[in-house]
Amino acid sequence: MPKDLKRTPLYSWHKEHGGQMIEFVGWEMPVAYERGILEEHLSTRKFGGLFDISHMGRLLIRESMRSLLCSMS
């Protein structure tokens, strides 16, 4: 795998939980976990799931947008 791949903030979590990492459009992303797809599917059905989308875009917040964003929370 190339050495210059980007990593999401959840990279360490994926590795700690047995994520099998692959290159995906310049990012190092998990494609599967050691326990297998069936157990992952059943666990997601029973408990819910989280999809790491931090590689999909970036948001730049300028000072002029701060008051608008604060009023939305």
PQR file of N, CA, C, O and H, with PARSE charges and radii, in Angstrom:
ATOM      1  N   MET A   1       0.844  -1.181   0.000 -0.4000 1.5000
ATOM      2  CA  MET A   1       0.000   0.000   0.000 -0.0000 2.0000
ATOM      3  C   MET A   1       0.890   1.245   0.000  0.5500 1.7000
ATOM      4  O   MET A   1       1.901   1.274   0.701 -0.5500 1.4000
ATOM      5  N   PRO A   2       0.529   2.276  -0.775 -0.5600 1.5000
ATOM      6  CA  PRO A   2       1.324   3.512  -0.780  0.2800 2.0000
ATOM      7  C   PRO A   2       1.444   4.111   0.619  0.5500 1.7000
ATOM      8  O   PRO A   2       0.546   3.966   1.449 -0.5500 1.4000
ATOM      9  N   LYS A   3       2.569   4.788   0.869 -0.4000 1.5000
ATOM     10  CA  LYS A   3       2.814   5.352   2.201 -0.0000 2.0000
ATOM     11  C   LYS A   3       2.102   6.674   2.442  0.5500 1.7000
ATOM     12  O   LYS A   3       1.971   7.096   3.591 -0.5500 1.4000
ATOM     13  H   LYS A   3       3.298   4.906   0.196  0.4000 1.0000
ATOM     14  N   ASP A   4       1.642   7.331   1.399 -0.4000 1.5000
ATOM     15  CA  ASP A   4       1.055   8.663   1.564 -0.0000 2.0000
ATOM     16  C   ASP A   4      -0.469   8.659   1.650  0.5500 1.7000
ATOM     17  O   ASP A   4      -1.100   9.671   1.346 -0.5500 1.4000
ATOM     18  H   ASP A   4       1.748   6.988   0.466  0.4000 1.0000
ATOM     19  N   LEU A   5      -1.069   7.547   2.056 -0.4000 1.5000
ATOM     20  CA  LEU A   5      -2.526   7.488   2.177 -0.0000 2.0000
ATOM     21  C   LEU A   5      -3.007   8.302   3.374  0.5500 1.7000
ATOM     22  O   LEU A   5      -2.340   8.362   4.406 -0.5500 1.4000
ATOM     23  H   LEU A   5      -0.557   6.725   2.302  0.4000 1.0000
ATOM     24  N   LYS A   6      -4.154   8.917   3.225 -0.4000 1.5000
ATOM     25  CA  LYS A   6      -4.766   9.662   4.317 -0.0000 2.0000
ATOM     26  C   LYS A   6      -5.489   8.688   5.239  0.5500 1.7000
ATOM     27  O   LYS A   6      -5.877   7.595   4.827 -0.5500 1.4000
ATOM     28  H   LYS A   6      -4.697   8.868   2.386  0.4000 1.0000
ATOM     29  N   ARG A   7      -5.663   9.098   6.487 -0.4000 1.5000
ATOM     30  CA  ARG A   7      -6.370   8.277   7.476 -0.0000 2.0000
ATOM     31  C   ARG A   7      -7.453   9.103   8.141  0.5500 1.7000
ATOM     32  O   ARG A   7      -7.248  10.275   8.456 -0.5500 1.4000
ATOM     33  H   ARG A   7      -5.348   9.985   6.822  0.4000 1.0000
ATOM     34  N   THR A   8      -8.602   8.490   8.352 -0.4000 1.5000
ATOM     35  CA  THR A   8      -9.713   9.178   9.008 -0.0000 2.0000
ATOM     36  C   THR A   8      -9.455   9.234  10.509  0.5500 1.7000
ATOM     37  O   THR A   8      -8.586   8.520  11.008 -0.5500 1.4000
ATOM     38  H   THR A   8      -8.769   7.538   8.097  0.4000 1.0000
ATOM     39  N   PRO A   9     -10.197  10.073  11.242 -0.5600 1.5000
ATOM     40  CA  PRO A   9     -10.053  10.119  12.702  0.2800 2.0000
ATOM     41  C   PRO A   9     -10.380   8.777  13.377  0.5500 1.7000
ATOM     42  O   PRO A   9      -9.963   8.545  14.511 -0.5500 1.4000
ATOM     43  N   LEU A  10     -11.114   7.902  12.699 -0.4000 1.5000
ATOM     44  CA  LEU A  10     -11.476   6.598  13.268 -0.0000 2.0000
ATOM     45  C   LEU A  10     -10.507   5.484  12.865  0.5500 1.7000
ATOM     46  O   LEU A  10     -10.764   4.316  13.155 -0.5500 1.4000
ATOM     47  H   LEU A  10     -11.454   8.091  11.778  0.4000 1.0000
ATOM     48  N   TYR A  11      -9.403   5.824  12.207 -0.4000 1.5000
ATOM     49  CA  TYR A  11      -8.445   4.817  11.744 -0.0000 2.0000
ATOM     50  C   TYR A  11      -7.992   3.884  12.872  0.5500 1.7000
ATOM     51  O   TYR A  11      -8.013   2.664  12.707 -0.5500 1.4000
ATOM     52  H   TYR A  11      -9.193   6.773  11.972  0.4000 1.0000
ATOM     53  N   SER A  12      -7.592   4.435  13.993 -0.4000 1.5000
ATOM     54  CA  SER A  12      -7.114   3.614  15.118 -0.0000 2.0000
ATOM     55  C   SER A  12      -8.201   2.672  15.612  0.5500 1.7000
ATOM     56  O   SER A  12      -7.918   1.518  15.934 -0.5500 1.4000
ATOM     57  H   SER A  12      -7.575   5.426  14.126  0.4000 1.0000
ATOM     58  N   TRP A  13      -9.432   3.142  15.676 -0.4000 1.5000
ATOM     59  CA  TRP A  13     -10.535   2.295  16.117 -0.0000 2.0000
ATOM     60  C   TRP A  13     -10.716   1.111  15.164  0.5500 1.7000
ATOM     61  O   TRP A  13     -10.885  -0.029  15.596 -0.5500 1.4000
ATOM     62  H   TRP A  13      -9.662   4.080  15.415  0.4000 1.0000
ATOM     63  N   HIS A  14     -10.677   1.402  13.861 -0.4000 1.5000
ATOM     64  CA  HIS A  14     -10.819   0.335  12.865 -0.0000 2.0000
ATOM     65  C   HIS A  14      -9.726  -0.724  13.051  0.5500 1.7000
ATOM     66  O   HIS A  14     -10.015  -1.921  13.048 -0.5500 1.4000
ATOM     67  H   HIS A  14     -10.539   2.328  13.510  0.4000 1.0000
ATOM     68  N   LYS A  15      -8.476  -0.289  13.211 -0.4000 1.5000
ATOM     69  CA  LYS A  15      -7.360  -1.224  13.386 -0.0000 2.0000
ATOM     70  C   LYS A  15      -7.506  -2.023  14.678  0.5500 1.7000
ATOM     71  O   LYS A  15      -7.290  -3.235  14.679 -0.5500 1.4000
ATOM     72  H   LYS A  15      -8.241   0.683  13.212  0.4000 1.0000
ATOM     73  N   GLU A  16      -7.868  -1.363  15.777 -0.4000 1.5000
ATOM     74  CA  GLU A  16      -8.023  -2.035  17.069 -0.0000 2.0000
ATOM     75  C   GLU A  16      -9.122  -3.087  17.033  0.5500 1.7000
ATOM     76  O   GLU A  16      -9.090  -4.042  17.809 -0.5500 1.4000
ATOM     77  H   GLU A  16      -8.043  -0.378  15.777  0.4000 1.0000
ATOM     78  N   HIS A  17     -10.086  -2.921  16.148 -0.4000 1.5000
ATOM     79  CA  HIS A  17     -11.208  -3.850  16.058 -0.0000 2.0000
ATOM     80  C   HIS A  17     -11.080  -4.810  14.871  0.5500 1.7000
ATOM     81  O   HIS A  17     -12.066  -5.396  14.426 -0.5500 1.4000
ATOM     82  H   HIS A  17     -10.112  -2.145  15.518  0.4000 1.0000
ATOM     83  N   GLY A  18      -9.866  -4.960  14.373 -0.4000 1.5000
ATOM     84  CA  GLY A  18      -9.600  -5.958  13.338 -0.0000 2.0000
ATOM     85  C   GLY A  18      -9.958  -5.562  11.927  0.5500 1.7000
ATOM     86  O   GLY A  18     -10.181  -6.428  11.081 -0.5500 1.4000
ATOM     87  H   GLY A  18      -9.065  -4.485  14.735  0.4000 1.0000
ATOM     88  N   GLY A  19     -10.020  -4.266  11.653 -0.4000 1.5000
ATOM     89  CA  GLY A  19     -10.336  -3.816  10.300 -0.0000 2.0000
ATOM     90  C   GLY A  19      -9.258  -4.207   9.308  0.5500 1.7000
ATOM     91  O   GLY A  19      -8.072  -3.979   9.545 -0.5500 1.4000
ATOM     92  H   GLY A  19      -9.839  -3.563  12.341  0.4000 1.0000
ATOM     93  N   GLN A  20      -9.675  -4.798   8.194 -0.4000 1.5000
ATOM     94  CA  GLN A  20      -8.757  -5.132   7.105 -0.0000 2.0000
ATOM     95  C   GLN A  20      -8.732  -3.928   6.178  0.5500 1.7000
ATOM     96  O   GLN A  20      -9.697  -3.656   5.464 -0.5500 1.4000
ATOM     97  H   GLN A  20     -10.638  -4.982   8.001  0.4000 1.0000
ATOM     98  N   MET A  21      -7.619  -3.212   6.201 -0.4000 1.5000
ATOM     99  CA  MET A  21      -7.543  -1.931   5.518 -0.0000 2.0000
ATOM    100  C   MET A  21      -7.156  -2.094   4.047  0.5500 1.7000
ATOM    101  O   MET A  21      -6.343  -2.947   3.691 -0.5500 1.4000
ATOM    102  H   MET A  21      -6.835  -3.432   6.781  0.4000 1.0000
ATOM    103  N   ILE A  22      -7.763  -1.253   3.204 -0.4000 1.5000
ATOM    104  CA  ILE A  22      -7.444  -1.196   1.782 -0.0000 2.0000
ATOM    105  C   ILE A  22      -7.290   0.270   1.371  0.5500 1.7000
ATOM    106  O   ILE A  22      -7.672   1.175   2.113 -0.5500 1.4000
ATOM    107  H   ILE A  22      -8.424  -0.561   3.493  0.4000 1.0000
ATOM    108  N   GLU A  23      -6.731   0.490   0.189 -0.4000 1.5000
ATOM    109  CA  GLU A  23      -6.668   1.841  -0.368 -0.0000 2.0000
ATOM    110  C   GLU A  23      -7.996   2.139  -1.043  0.5500 1.7000
ATOM    111  O   GLU A  23      -8.498   1.335  -1.827 -0.5500 1.4000
ATOM    112  H   GLU A  23      -6.421  -0.245  -0.414  0.4000 1.0000
ATOM    113  N   PHE A  24      -8.560   3.298  -0.735 -0.4000 1.5000
ATOM    114  CA  PHE A  24      -9.811   3.725  -1.338 -0.0000 2.0000
ATOM    115  C   PHE A  24      -9.701   5.201  -1.677  0.5500 1.7000
ATOM    116  O   PHE A  24      -9.829   6.056  -0.800 -0.5500 1.4000
ATOM    117  H   PHE A  24      -8.151   3.952  -0.097  0.4000 1.0000
ATOM    118  N   VAL A  25      -9.470   5.496  -2.928 -0.4000 1.5000
ATOM    119  CA  VAL A  25      -9.370   6.862  -3.443 -0.0000 2.0000
ATOM    120  C   VAL A  25      -8.432   7.719  -2.582  0.5500 1.7000
ATOM    121  O   VAL A  25      -8.782   8.836  -2.202 -0.5500 1.4000
ATOM    122  H   VAL A  25      -9.367   4.801  -3.640  0.4000 1.0000
ATOM    123  N   GLY A  26      -7.254   7.199  -2.280 -0.4000 1.5000
ATOM    124  CA  GLY A  26      -6.262   7.957  -1.527 -0.0000 2.0000
ATOM    125  C   GLY A  26      -6.383   7.847  -0.013  0.5500 1.7000
ATOM    126  O   GLY A  26      -5.607   8.469   0.713 -0.5500 1.4000
ATOM    127  H   GLY A  26      -6.969   6.291  -2.589  0.4000 1.0000
ATOM    128  N   TRP A  27      -7.338   7.072   0.471 -0.4000 1.5000
ATOM    129  CA  TRP A  27      -7.555   6.889   1.906 -0.0000 2.0000
ATOM    130  C   TRP A  27      -7.321   5.438   2.277  0.5500 1.7000
ATOM    131  O   TRP A  27      -7.541   4.539   1.465 -0.5500 1.4000
ATOM    132  H   TRP A  27      -7.968   6.567  -0.118  0.4000 1.0000
ATOM    133  N   GLU A  28      -6.876   5.209   3.501 -0.4000 1.5000
ATOM    134  CA  GLU A  28      -6.743   3.859   4.034 -0.0000 2.0000
ATOM    135  C   GLU A  28      -8.020   3.569   4.817  0.5500 1.7000
ATOM    136  O   GLU A  28      -8.247   4.130   5.889 -0.5500 1.4000
ATOM    137  H   GLU A  28      -6.697   5.939   4.160  0.4000 1.0000
ATOM    138  N   MET A  29      -8.853   2.681   4.263 -0.4000 1.5000
ATOM    139  CA  MET A  29     -10.197   2.439   4.798 -0.0000 2.0000
ATOM    140  C   MET A  29     -10.415   0.950   5.068  0.5500 1.7000
ATOM    141  O   MET A  29      -9.815   0.103   4.406 -0.5500 1.4000
ATOM    142  H   MET A  29      -8.669   2.226   3.392  0.4000 1.0000
ATOM    143  N   PRO A  30     -11.275   0.632   6.042 -0.5600 1.5000
ATOM    144  CA  PRO A  30     -11.565  -0.778   6.303  0.2800 2.0000
ATOM    145  C   PRO A  30     -12.554  -1.324   5.266  0.5500 1.7000
ATOM    146  O   PRO A  30     -13.508  -0.650   4.878 -0.5500 1.4000
ATOM    147  N   VAL A  31     -12.303  -2.549   4.833 -0.4000 1.5000
ATOM    148  CA  VAL A  31     -13.215  -3.194   3.899 -0.0000 2.0000
ATOM    149  C   VAL A  31     -13.987  -4.304   4.603  0.5500 1.7000
ATOM    150  O   VAL A  31     -15.097  -4.651   4.200 -0.5500 1.4000
ATOM    151  H   VAL A  31     -11.528  -3.097   5.148  0.4000 1.0000
ATOM    152  N   ALA A  32     -13.393  -4.857   5.654 -0.4000 1.5000
ATOM    153  CA  ALA A  32     -14.037  -5.933   6.412 -0.0000 2.0000
ATOM    154  C   ALA A  32     -13.341  -6.034   7.769  0.5500 1.7000
ATOM    155  O   ALA A  32     -12.312  -5.402   8.009 -0.5500 1.4000
ATOM    156  H   ALA A  32     -12.491  -4.575   5.982  0.4000 1.0000
ATOM    157  N   TYR A  33     -13.923  -6.837   8.637 -0.4000 1.5000
ATOM    158  CA  TYR A  33     -13.357  -7.056   9.971 -0.0000 2.0000
ATOM    159  C   TYR A  33     -13.137  -8.550  10.183  0.5500 1.7000
ATOM    160  O   TYR A  33     -13.771  -9.376   9.527 -0.5500 1.4000
ATOM    161  H   TYR A  33     -14.758  -7.350   8.441  0.4000 1.0000
ATOM    162  N   GLU A  34     -12.232  -8.894  11.105 -0.4000 1.5000
ATOM    163  CA  GLU A  34     -11.830 -10.278  11.337 -0.0000 2.0000
ATOM    164  C   GLU A  34     -13.001 -11.220  11.608  0.5500 1.7000
ATOM    165  O   GLU A  34     -12.967 -12.377  11.189 -0.5500 1.4000
ATOM    166  H   GLU A  34     -11.717  -8.223  11.638  0.4000 1.0000
ATOM    167  N   ARG A  35     -14.012 -10.751  12.286 -0.4000 1.5000
ATOM    168  CA  ARG A  35     -15.136 -11.622  12.659 -0.0000 2.0000
ATOM    169  C   ARG A  35     -16.015 -11.999  11.473  0.5500 1.7000
ATOM    170  O   ARG A  35     -16.832 -12.914  11.575 -0.5500 1.4000
ATOM    171  H   ARG A  35     -14.039  -9.811  12.626  0.4000 1.0000
ATOM    172  N   GLY A  36     -15.859 -11.312  10.363 -0.4000 1.5000
ATOM    173  CA  GLY A  36     -16.595 -11.677   9.153 -0.0000 2.0000
ATOM    174  C   GLY A  36     -17.836 -10.842   8.920  0.5500 1.7000
ATOM    175  O   GLY A  36     -18.379 -10.222   9.834 -0.5500 1.4000
ATOM    176  H   GLY A  36     -15.195 -10.569  10.280  0.4000 1.0000
ATOM    177  N   ILE A  37     -18.268 -10.844   7.673 -0.4000 1.5000
ATOM    178  CA  ILE A  37     -19.376  -9.996   7.244 -0.0000 2.0000
ATOM    179  C   ILE A  37     -20.707 -10.400   7.871  0.5500 1.7000
ATOM    180  O   ILE A  37     -21.537  -9.540   8.162 -0.5500 1.4000
ATOM    181  H   ILE A  37     -17.826 -11.347   6.931  0.4000 1.0000
ATOM    182  N   LEU A  38     -20.919 -11.698   8.082 -0.4000 1.5000
ATOM    183  CA  LEU A  38     -22.191 -12.141   8.662 -0.0000 2.0000
ATOM    184  C   LEU A  38     -22.344 -11.633  10.093  0.5500 1.7000
ATOM    185  O   LEU A  38     -23.403 -11.124  10.460 -0.5500 1.4000
ATOM    186  H   LEU A  38     -20.245 -12.397   7.845  0.4000 1.0000
ATOM    187  N   GLU A  39     -21.289 -11.770  10.904 -0.4000 1.5000
ATOM    188  CA  GLU A  39     -21.376 -11.277  12.278 -0.0000 2.0000
ATOM    189  C   GLU A  39     -21.506  -9.759  12.309  0.5500 1.7000
ATOM    190  O   GLU A  39     -22.225  -9.213  13.147 -0.5500 1.4000
ATOM    191  H   GLU A  39     -20.429 -12.184  10.606  0.4000 1.0000
ATOM    192  N   GLU A  40     -20.815  -9.075  11.400 -0.4000 1.5000
ATOM    193  CA  GLU A  40     -20.933  -7.610  11.313 -0.0000 2.0000
ATOM    194  C   GLU A  40     -22.375  -7.233  10.967  0.5500 1.7000
ATOM    195  O   GLU A  40     -22.937  -6.314  11.562 -0.5500 1.4000
ATOM    196  H   GLU A  40     -20.232  -9.518  10.719  0.4000 1.0000
ATOM    197  N   HIS A  41     -22.961  -7.927  10.027 -0.4000 1.5000
ATOM    198  CA  HIS A  41     -24.351  -7.661   9.617 -0.0000 2.0000
ATOM    199  C   HIS A  41     -25.318  -7.886  10.786  0.5500 1.7000
ATOM    200  O   HIS A  41     -26.164  -7.038  11.069 -0.5500 1.4000
ATOM    201  H   HIS A  41     -22.505  -8.674   9.544  0.4000 1.0000
ATOM    202  N   LEU A  42     -25.187  -9.031  11.458 -0.4000 1.5000
ATOM    203  CA  LEU A  42     -26.097  -9.344  12.560 -0.0000 2.0000
ATOM    204  C   LEU A  42     -25.940  -8.369  13.723  0.5500 1.7000
ATOM    205  O   LEU A  42     -26.925  -7.979  14.349 -0.5500 1.4000
ATOM    206  H   LEU A  42     -24.499  -9.720  11.228  0.4000 1.0000
ATOM    207  N   SER A  43     -24.710  -7.980  14.007 -0.4000 1.5000
ATOM    208  CA  SER A  43     -24.456  -7.014  15.074 -0.0000 2.0000
ATOM    209  C   SER A  43     -25.072  -5.659  14.735  0.5500 1.7000
ATOM    210  O   SER A  43     -25.645  -4.998  15.602 -0.5500 1.4000
ATOM    211  H   SER A  43     -23.909  -8.297  13.499  0.4000 1.0000
ATOM    212  N   THR A  44     -24.954  -5.252  13.479 -0.4000 1.5000
ATOM    213  CA  THR A  44     -25.540  -3.983  13.048 -0.0000 2.0000
ATOM    214  C   THR A  44     -27.062  -4.032  13.141  0.5500 1.7000
ATOM    215  O   THR A  44     -27.693  -3.059  13.555 -0.5500 1.4000
ATOM    216  H   THR A  44     -24.488  -5.789  12.775  0.4000 1.0000
ATOM    217  N   ARG A  45     -27.648  -5.154  12.760 -0.4000 1.5000
ATOM    218  CA  ARG A  45     -29.110  -5.304  12.862 -0.0000 2.0000
ATOM    219  C   ARG A  45     -29.583  -5.240  14.305  0.5500 1.7000
ATOM    220  O   ARG A  45     -30.633  -4.668  14.600 -0.5500 1.4000
ATOM    221  H   ARG A  45     -27.136  -5.944  12.423  0.4000 1.0000
ATOM    222  N   LYS A  46     -28.786  -5.841  15.219 -0.4000 1.5000
ATOM    223  CA  LYS A  46     -29.193  -5.917  16.618 -0.0000 2.0000
ATOM    224  C   LYS A  46     -28.910  -4.629  17.392  0.5500 1.7000
ATOM    225  O   LYS A  46     -29.727  -4.199  18.206 -0.5500 1.4000
ATOM    226  H   LYS A  46     -27.934  -6.306  14.979  0.4000 1.0000
ATOM    227  N   PHE A  47     -27.753  -4.015  17.137 -0.4000 1.5000
ATOM    228  CA  PHE A  47     -27.311  -2.879  17.951 -0.0000 2.0000
ATOM    229  C   PHE A  47     -27.220  -1.550  17.207  0.5500 1.7000
ATOM    230  O   PHE A  47     -27.139  -0.502  17.849 -0.5500 1.4000
ATOM    231  H   PHE A  47     -27.089  -4.365  16.476  0.4000 1.0000
ATOM    232  N   GLY A  48     -27.232  -1.558  15.884 -0.4000 1.5000
ATOM    233  CA  GLY A  48     -27.028  -0.339  15.111 -0.0000 2.0000
ATOM    234  C   GLY A  48     -25.608  -0.314  14.565  0.5500 1.7000
ATOM    235  O   GLY A  48     -24.800  -1.181  14.897 -0.5500 1.4000
ATOM    236  H   GLY A  48     -27.298  -2.409  15.363  0.4000 1.0000
ATOM    237  N   GLY A  49     -25.305   0.657  13.744 -0.4000 1.5000
ATOM    238  CA  GLY A  49     -23.990   0.732  13.131 -0.0000 2.0000
ATOM    239  C   GLY A  49     -23.539   2.165  12.939  0.5500 1.7000
ATOM    240  O   GLY A  49     -24.309   3.110  13.108 -0.5500 1.4000
ATOM    241  H   GLY A  49     -25.962   1.361  13.474  0.4000 1.0000
ATOM    242  N   LEU A  50     -22.282   2.300  12.583 -0.4000 1.5000
ATOM    243  CA  LEU A  50     -21.673   3.603  12.334 -0.0000 2.0000
ATOM    244  C   LEU A  50     -20.876   3.499  11.051  0.5500 1.7000
ATOM    245  O   LEU A  50     -20.051   2.597  10.905 -0.5500 1.4000
ATOM    246  H   LEU A  50     -21.657   1.532  12.445  0.4000 1.0000
ATOM    247  N   PHE A  51     -21.110   4.405  10.124 -0.4000 1.5000
ATOM    248  CA  PHE A  51     -20.365   4.418   8.874 -0.0000 2.0000
ATOM    249  C   PHE A  51     -19.465   5.641   8.896  0.5500 1.7000
ATOM    250  O   PHE A  51     -19.940   6.771   9.013 -0.5500 1.4000
ATOM    251  H   PHE A  51     -21.781   5.138  10.243  0.4000 1.0000
ATOM    252  N   ASP A  52     -18.174   5.413   8.783 -0.4000 1.5000
ATOM    253  CA  ASP A  52     -17.173   6.481   8.831 -0.0000 2.0000
ATOM    254  C   ASP A  52     -17.181   7.240   7.505  0.5500 1.7000
ATOM    255  O   ASP A  52     -16.665   6.746   6.503 -0.5500 1.4000
ATOM    256  H   ASP A  52     -17.788   4.496   8.688  0.4000 1.0000
ATOM    257  N   ILE A  53     -17.765   8.440   7.498 -0.4000 1.5000
ATOM    258  CA  ILE A  53     -17.849   9.239   6.273 -0.0000 2.0000
ATOM    259  C   ILE A  53     -16.861  10.403   6.271  0.5500 1.7000
ATOM    260  O   ILE A  53     -16.948  11.286   5.417 -0.5500 1.4000
ATOM    261  H   ILE A  53     -18.184   8.841   8.313  0.4000 1.0000
ATOM    262  N   SER A  54     -15.934  10.411   7.207 -0.4000 1.5000
ATOM    263  CA  SER A  54     -15.029  11.557   7.318 -0.0000 2.0000
ATOM    264  C   SER A  54     -14.119  11.712   6.102  0.5500 1.7000
ATOM    265  O   SER A  54     -13.497  12.763   5.940 -0.5500 1.4000
ATOM    266  H   SER A  54     -15.864   9.694   7.900  0.4000 1.0000
ATOM    267  N   HIS A  55     -14.023  10.702   5.246 -0.4000 1.5000
ATOM    268  CA  HIS A  55     -13.215  10.797   4.034 -0.0000 2.0000
ATOM    269  C   HIS A  55     -13.992  11.392   2.860  0.5500 1.7000
ATOM    270  O   HIS A  55     -13.426  11.600   1.787 -0.5500 1.4000
ATOM    271  H   HIS A  55     -14.527   9.848   5.377  0.4000 1.0000
ATOM    272  N   MET A  56     -15.274  11.666   3.052 -0.4000 1.5000
ATOM    273  CA  MET A  56     -16.127  12.071   1.934 -0.0000 2.0000
ATOM    274  C   MET A  56     -16.167  13.565   1.657  0.5500 1.7000
ATOM    275  O   MET A  56     -16.686  13.978   0.620 -0.5500 1.4000
ATOM    276  H   MET A  56     -15.734  11.497   3.924  0.4000 1.0000
ATOM    277  N   GLY A  57     -15.651  14.361   2.525 -0.4000 1.5000
ATOM    278  CA  GLY A  57     -15.682  15.789   2.274 -0.0000 2.0000
ATOM    279  C   GLY A  57     -15.082  16.569   3.417  0.5500 1.7000
ATOM    280  O   GLY A  57     -14.810  16.031   4.490 -0.5500 1.4000
ATOM    281  H   GLY A  57     -15.229  14.026   3.367  0.4000 1.0000
ATOM    282  N   ARG A  58     -14.885  17.826   3.172 -0.4000 1.5000
ATOM    283  CA  ARG A  58     -14.331  18.708   4.195 -0.0000 2.0000
ATOM    284  C   ARG A  58     -15.174  19.969   4.254  0.5500 1.7000
ATOM    285  O   ARG A  58     -15.776  20.386   3.264 -0.5500 1.4000
ATOM    286  H   ARG A  58     -15.107  18.263   2.300  0.4000 1.0000
ATOM    287  N   LEU A  59     -15.201  20.556   5.419 -0.4000 1.5000
ATOM    288  CA  LEU A  59     -15.980  21.762   5.629 -0.0000 2.0000
ATOM    289  C   LEU A  59     -15.073  22.815   6.245  0.5500 1.7000
ATOM    290  O   LEU A  59     -14.461  22.580   7.287 -0.5500 1.4000
ATOM    291  H   LEU A  59     -14.712  20.218   6.222  0.4000 1.0000
ATOM    292  N   LEU A  60     -14.989  23.944   5.622 -0.4000 1.5000
ATOM    293  CA  LEU A  60     -14.205  25.060   6.137 -0.0000 2.0000
ATOM    294  C   LEU A  60     -15.181  26.075   6.716  0.5500 1.7000
ATOM    295  O   LEU A  60     -16.014  26.627   5.998 -0.5500 1.4000
ATOM    296  H   LEU A  60     -15.487  24.135   4.776  0.4000 1.0000
ATOM    297  N   ILE A  61     -15.072  26.316   8.013 -0.4000 1.5000
ATOM    298  CA  ILE A  61     -15.962  27.260   8.687 -0.0000 2.0000
ATOM    299  C   ILE A  61     -15.213  28.573   8.875  0.5500 1.7000
ATOM    300  O   ILE A  61     -14.190  28.627   9.558 -0.5500 1.4000
ATOM    301  H   ILE A  61     -14.395  25.868   8.596  0.4000 1.0000
ATOM    302  N   ARG A  62     -15.722  29.601   8.275 -0.4000 1.5000
ATOM    303  CA  ARG A  62     -15.112  30.928   8.391 -0.0000 2.0000
ATOM    304  C   ARG A  62     -15.753  31.670   9.559  0.5500 1.7000
ATOM    305  O   ARG A  62     -16.866  31.345   9.974 -0.5500 1.4000
ATOM    306  H   ARG A  62     -16.553  29.557   7.719  0.4000 1.0000
ATOM    307  N   GLU A  63     -15.066  32.637  10.068 -0.4000 1.5000
ATOM    308  CA  GLU A  63     -15.551  33.423  11.203 -0.0000 2.0000
ATOM    309  C   GLU A  63     -16.934  34.014  10.906  0.5500 1.7000
ATOM    310  O   GLU A  63     -17.782  34.093  11.795 -0.5500 1.4000
ATOM    311  H   GLU A  63     -14.163  32.901   9.731  0.4000 1.0000
ATOM    312  N   SER A  64     -17.155  34.427   9.657 -0.4000 1.5000
ATOM    313  CA  SER A  64     -18.434  35.042   9.295 -0.0000 2.0000
ATOM    314  C   SER A  64     -19.601  34.047   9.379  0.5500 1.7000
ATOM    315  O   SER A  64     -20.753  34.474   9.455 -0.5500 1.4000
ATOM    316  H   SER A  64     -16.466  34.363   8.936  0.4000 1.0000
ATOM    317  N   MET A  65     -19.337  32.759   9.369 -0.4000 1.5000
ATOM    318  CA  MET A  65     -20.380  31.745   9.447 -0.0000 2.0000
ATOM    319  C   MET A  65     -20.639  31.290  10.878  0.5500 1.7000
ATOM    320  O   MET A  65     -21.615  30.584  11.131 -0.5500 1.4000
ATOM    321  H   MET A  65     -18.401  32.412   9.308  0.4000 1.0000
ATOM    322  N   ARG A  66     -19.785  31.682  11.813 -0.4000 1.5000
ATOM    323  CA  ARG A  66     -19.858  31.183  13.174 -0.0000 2.0000
ATOM    324  C   ARG A  66     -21.198  31.463  13.851  0.5500 1.7000
ATOM    325  O   ARG A  66     -21.783  30.562  14.451 -0.5500 1.4000
ATOM    326  H   ARG A  66     -18.993  32.256  11.607  0.4000 1.0000
ATOM    327  N   SER A  67     -21.689  32.691  13.762 -0.4000 1.5000
ATOM    328  CA  SER A  67     -22.937  33.035  14.438 -0.0000 2.0000
ATOM    329  C   SER A  67     -24.121  32.266  13.853  0.5500 1.7000
ATOM    330  O   SER A  67     -25.027  31.871  14.587 -0.5500 1.4000
ATOM    331  H   SER A  67     -21.214  33.423  13.274  0.4000 1.0000
ATOM    332  N   LEU A  68     -24.120  32.053  12.538 -0.4000 1.5000
ATOM    333  CA  LEU A  68     -25.165  31.291  11.909 -0.0000 2.0000
ATOM    334  C   LEU A  68     -25.153  29.848  12.420  0.5500 1.7000
ATOM    335  O   LEU A  68     -26.200  29.311  12.780 -0.5500 1.4000
ATOM    336  H   LEU A  68     -23.384  32.374  11.942  0.4000 1.0000
ATOM    337  N   LEU A  69     -23.992  29.226  12.454 -0.4000 1.5000
ATOM    338  CA  LEU A  69     -23.891  27.848  12.920 -0.0000 2.0000
ATOM    339  C   LEU A  69     -24.249  27.729  14.398  0.5500 1.7000
ATOM    340  O   LEU A  69     -24.902  26.766  14.800 -0.5500 1.4000
ATOM    341  H   LEU A  69     -23.141  29.662  12.162  0.4000 1.0000
ATOM    342  N   CYS A  70     -23.836  28.680  15.195 -0.4000 1.5000
ATOM    343  CA  CYS A  70     -24.156  28.653  16.631 -0.0000 2.0000
ATOM    344  C   CYS A  70     -25.659  28.782  16.856  0.5500 1.7000
ATOM    345  O   CYS A  70     -26.193  28.182  17.788 -0.5500 1.4000
ATOM    346  H   CYS A  70     -23.306  29.462  14.868  0.4000 1.0000
ATOM    347  N   SER A  71     -26.334  29.539  16.036 -0.4000 1.5000
ATOM    348  CA  SER A  71     -27.770  29.727  16.221 -0.0000 2.0000
ATOM    349  C   SER A  71     -28.566  28.475  15.809  0.5500 1.7000
ATOM    350  O   SER A  71     -29.735  28.338  16.167 -0.5500 1.4000
ATOM    351  H   SER A  71     -25.900  30.026  15.279  0.4000 1.0000
ATOM    352  N   MET A  72     -27.937  27.578  15.067 -0.4000 1.5000
ATOM    353  CA  MET A  72     -28.598  26.363  14.601 -0.0000 2.0000
ATOM    354  C   MET A  72     -28.546  25.249  15.638  0.5500 1.7000
ATOM    355  O   MET A  72     -29.293  24.276  15.531 -0.5500 1.4000
ATOM    356  H   MET A  72     -26.987  27.690  14.776  0.4000 1.0000
ATOM    357  N   SER A  73     -27.686  25.372  16.631 -0.4000 1.5000
ATOM    358  CA  SER A  73     -27.550  24.271  17.601 -0.0000 2.0000
ATOM    359  C   SER A  73     -28.549  24.344  18.726  0.5500 1.7000
ATOM    360  O   SER A  73     -28.548  23.486  19.609 -0.5500 1.4000
ATOM    361  H   SER A  73     -27.080  26.162  16.718  0.4000 1.0000
TER
END
